[in-house]
Amino acid sequence: MATTTEATLARSSRVGAQPLLSVRNIAKSFGKNPVLRDISLEIAESEFLTILGESGSGKTTLLRIIAGFEDATSGEIWMEDQRLDVLPPYRRRVNTVFQHYALFPHLTVAENVGYGLRVAKLPKEEIANRVEQALAMVKMTAYARSKPAKISGGQQQRIALARALVNRPRLLLLDEPLSALDANLRRQMQVELKSLQREVGISFVFVTHDQEEAMVMSDRIALLRRGELEQIASPREIYGRPATAYTAQFIGHTNLLPGEVKGGVVRCHSLDWPVGLPDGPVLFSLRPESLRVVNSAAGSAGVNVVRFRARVCHQAFHGSTELLQVECADGLKLSIRTATRENWSGDLELEFSPQDAVAVRPSEERI
């Protein structure tokens, strides 16, 4: 049976399939300061898309434009066949969960969840039924009569979700809703939030600056840099096949290797290997875990590997792994992620597979 992620991607890749949401050439400036530049992306039905970026990249501004809290300077937003950006926020089938949950302290959990329905003057019986369903979705039925001050931060986060879900939106926007939680609860809520999204089948657009959070939760990641879309892809692809040096450095650790291609062979410092690239300068991303320590008893170099020696300069303990900094005789410095051992020192024989060195576009500046 296909997983939810596989089913989502299959739906989004169908020939002629219409996306739930289309962001078309959105730009936004505050005065003379451009914040978003020509952003275009599509969100599939039931997809979990994360907008990832450092502070000031424009991710929250983009979310607010989709929600209707900000107007774009140019561009359009469509939900299926309906132009969305010309509608006021209350007429969009979109709800937002903010970093600060803004629960009313004098109302019970159930009253907080049903507040928007009461403002809309829905019948009392319908409000009660929808509140009960929303609380059941987030497993908070037992706390219906509690006040927000009497429940934990994680439970308050669930109530904020229920308050958004009770309106039955087509799209749920989440602006760093886990950032106020402690590390252990945050990890737990990442799993719960993804499970909830699968259960309710609503498309989620999630904003975060946390790379690990984006990798764990997303069907796809849209990486923003200085208001521009750097790359959009699945977590596995964006990590394993980064398009640019910025992407490679921002998502995880990497080694950037500048080289020169000549006659189907690239030379990076004293290292060389065959490539199917045209002659000229090139830049590669090589992940630390792609470098392997060779057992001295392994004999001569295997087929299709690049083997070399380097000296250990630094060792950092990361629990089940170690991050080693090594230096080759020609001065090339590399990071290597390997199994934990109490003491790595001296010279090591190392190797990597040429296919693990991914050609990337250079970035104007590095992190």
Helices and strands as residue ranges (DSSP letters): H 4-12, E 21-30, E 33-43, E 48-52, H 59-67, E 74-79, E 82-83, G 89-91, E 94-97, H 109-113, H 115-119, H 124-137, G 141-143, G 148-150, H 153-165, E 171-175, H 183-200, E 203-208, H 211-217, E 220-225, E 228-233, H 235-240, H 245-250, E 255-262, E 265-268, E 271-274, E 280-286, G 288-290, E 292-293, G 296-298, E 306-318, E 321-327, E 333-339, E 347-352, G 354-356, E 358-359
